[in-house]
Amino acid sequence: RIQILFEEKMDNNHVNHYHEIEVSPCAANTVNPVRKLVDTLEINPNPDKAFLKLSIGDPSVFGNFDPPPEVIEAVSEALKTSCHGYAAAHGDYRAREAIAEYYTTEASPLTADDIYITSGCSDALRVSIDCLGSSSKHILLPRPCFPIYKTICGNRGIPVKYYSLNPYKSWSVDLENLEAKIDENTAAILVTNPSNPCGSAFSVPHQLEILKIAEKHRVPIIADEIYQDMVYEGESRSFGELSHHVPVISCGGLAKRWLVPGWRVGWIIVHDRHNQLTKVGILHNA
C-alpha cells in the first residue's frame, strides 16, 4: 500500500490525515523474484576475499571487459551530428537497416521493415509478449527461466504455463512435456537460446524439433536470443533463420555481446515468411 498525506478542512482548522491508497492489480502482480531475493539478502562476506556479484549478467561490472573501441568511436561521432531529436517510434531507419544487414541470411533475408528497436532486450520481450498474450491466452515459459518473463506476464495479467528443461540432457527441452502443455489458448512458446540461467545452447536438430511442434500446433515462437553467437562449442543459430513456416519473434540487443548493457539498446527481429503476424502488426502496434 502507498500512504499519502492530504489536508481536510474541519471546523475552520486544517488537520492532517493519512489515507491509505490500495495498490493496483498491475503493481501488485509485478514481481521480480531475483530482485526480491537479492535486494533483501543480508550476508557477511569473507573479509579475506573479494565479493563477487553473480546475480546479474553485466559484463562491465568488474572492469574486466571494455566495449570494443569501434563502438565507442561510432557513438562519439554520432553525438557530433544532429541526432538529438525524437526518432521514429520503431527506431532510426539507418540503425534498423544495419541490424537487418547484420542478421540477414540466405535462408532468412531481412530488411529494415523487419526490425523494431527497443529499450534493451527486456523491453523487446515486453513488446513481444504484449502483442501476443492476453488474459485468456497464456505464454509457455521454460523451467528454469529468466525471471523477468513471469514479471512481464504478471504485470499484464497474462497467464503462464511452464514446460520442462532436462538437466540430464544439457538442459534441452523436454519435447513431450512441451507438447502436452499446448492447447487452444496457447499464445506463444517462449524459448531462450543460448540459455539464461542454464548456460546451455541447443543443437540445430533440437531447435528443428521444437519448431516442428510449434508448426504442428500453429503456435508462434518468441525467442530470447540476447546471447546468440556466444557459445564455446557447437553452433548458435537463430530460430528465425531455421524456421520455414513458424513465425518467430527474435529478441536481441547490444548488452551482452557488445558489452554495453547500460546503453539499453535492444531490438525485435520479425521472421514471418507467410505473413501470419499481419493482424498482430508488431512493427506498427508496439
N, C-alpha and C positions, 0 to 999 in steps of 0.2 A: 504494500500500500504506500501511497505518496501522501505526505501530510503537508498541507499548505496553511498559510496564515491569512485570514481575511478580517475585515472590520465590520462590525454590525452596530448600528446606532440604537442605543437603548436609553430612554429617559434623558435624552439630550447629552448623554455621555458616550464616548467611543470606547467600546470594550473589545479587547482582542479575544477571538475564539479560534480554536483549531478545529479543522474539519478534515476528516479522512476521506480521500478520494479512492474509489475502488480501481484497482489496476485493470487494464483492458485485457480481454482474452488473448489478443495479439501479443502483448508484452508478457503475459503470464506463460504463454506457450513458447516463448523464445528463450531456450536454454541451451547453452553450450557446455556439454558435460566435461570437456577438458578444462575449460576456463574455470568452471565451478570447482574442480578439484585442485588445479594448480594455484588459483588465487587464494585458496584457504589453507594451503599447506603451511605447517609450522615445523620446520626442520632445523637441526643443529648440525651443519656440515663439519666434516673433519677439518680442524684448523691447519693441518699439515698438507691438505690437498686443495687444489683449486676446485671451485664449484662449477660444474658444467650443467647448463640447462639444455635438456634434450627434448623438451616438451613442444617445441615449435620448429618448423622447418625453415629456419632463416640462416642461410649460408654466410651472412655478413656479420653475425653477432660477435664472433671472437677475432675478427680481423684476419682470418686465415685465407679468405678468398675475396679478392677485389674484382669489381666488374671489369670486363675487357676494356682496354683504353679506347677502342673504336666506339664503344657505346657512349662513353663519357664525352668524347670529341663530337660525336654526332649530335648529342643533346646540347652541348655548348654552342655549336654552330647554329642549331635551330633557334636557340634563345636570342640570337642576334637578329633574327628576322621578325617579321610581323606575325608571330604565332600566338599572340596573347589574347585573342578574342575567342568567342564561342565557336566551337567546331560543330559539324553535323552531329545529330544525336547518336548516330550509329558509328561515328568515328571519322577522322580525316581520310579523305579518299586515298591519298598517297600512302598512308600507313596501311590501310586495308589492302591496297594493291600489293604492297611489299609482303604482307603476311600471306596473301594468296599465292604470290610467286614463290615464296619460300616453301610452302607446304603442298603445292600442286604436284601431282604425279601423273604419269601417263594413264594410270588406271582411274584416277580421280582428279581431273582437271578442275581448277578453281579460278574464280575471278573475284574482284573486289566486292561484287554484289553478294558473295557467299560469306562475307566476313562482317562481324559486328564487334566493335571494340568496347570493352567494359572496364570497370574499376577493379582490376585484379581478376584472378581466376575464380575466386569465391563469388564475385558478382556475376561472372559468366554462368556459374552453376545456378545462382538465384534466378537469373533471367530465363534460363532453360527450364527450370522446374516450374516457374511461374507460367510459362507458355503451355506446358503440357498437363500439369497436375491440377486438381480441383478437390473440393470437399468430398466428391463422390468417386474420384479417380485416384488410386494410390500409385506411389512410386516404389519400385522394388530396389532395395538397397543391399549391398553386400554386408556380411557379418564375418569378421570385424570390418569397420569402415571409418572413414574420416568423419568425425562427429558433426561437422557443420552441415552435412546433408540433412540430418534429422533436425537440426536447428532451423534451417530454411523451411523445411516442410511443416514443422510445428508452428512456426510464425504465421504461416498462411493457412493453417487448418487443413493441410493436405495429409491424408493418412499414408502410412508407410508399412511395407512388409519387408522381411529380411530373407535373403537366400544365403546359403552357407558357402564359405570358402573352406577348403580342406587343408589343414596344416600339415598333413602327412603326404600331400602331393603338391608341395611348393605353393600352397595357398591358391590352387586353381579352383575354379567354380565347380561346385557340386551340381552338375548339369541336371540330374534327376530332381534334386531339390529345387533348383531354379524353375524348372518347367512346372513343377507341382504348385508353385506359388502364383503362377499366371492365371488370371481369369478375365472375364469380360470387363472388369473395372480396372485393369492394369493400364496405367497411362504411359509408363516408360520403364525400361530397365536401366539403372544407373550402374556403370562399370568404372572401375579405377584401374588404369594400366599405364605405366607401372604402378604398383600398389602403394598406397599410404593407408594404413601404417605397416603393412606386412613386408614391404621391400621386395616383393616378387614381381616378375614380368611374365605375362602369358606368352606361350608359344603361339606362332601363327596358326597351326592346326587347331589349337584350343580356342583361339579367337573365332575361327570359322565355325566351330561347333556352337559357340554362343550365338553367333549371327544366324545360324540355321534354326535355332529355337525361336529367336526373335522373328524371323521371317515366317515360320510356321504359324505363329500366333498373331502376326501382323502388329507387333509392338515396336515402337521406335526405341533407339538407344541414346542415352545421354552418357557421353564418355568423358570422364575426368582424365585428361592426358597431359597434365601440367609437368609430369616427369618424362614425357616422351623423349626418346633418344638418350636417356641417361641410364644405360644398362652396362654391366660389366661383361656380360657374355650373352650370346643369343641375339635375337632380333628385337627391334622395337618398332612396331608398325601401328599406325592409327586404324581404329575400327572403321573410320570413314573411308580410308583407302581400300580396305579389304571388302567392304560391303557392296554388293551389286544391286540389292533390292531393298534392304532395310534402311530407312532414313536414320542418319547418325548426326547428332549434335555434339561436336567435339569442343571441349573447353580447355583452353591453354593460357599461356601468359609468359611474361619475361622473368617472373620471380625466381625460379629455380635454376634453369639452365643458364640464364644470363646474370644471375646473382644480384638482382636488384628488387627484392620483394617490396621494399618501401616505396617504390615508384608506383605501385598499384596499377600496372598495365596488364590487362588480360584481354582475351578475345574468345568469340564463338566462331567456329567454322561449321557451316551447314552443308552436310553432304546429303543431297536429296535428289537423286538422279531421276526419279519418276514423279517429282512434284507432289509428294504425298503430304508435305507440310504447308501447302499453299494456304489452307484455311487458318493454320496456326499463325502464319505471317511473322515468323520470329524476327526477321530483319526489319520489320516495319512496326510491329506492335510492342517490341521490348522496350 
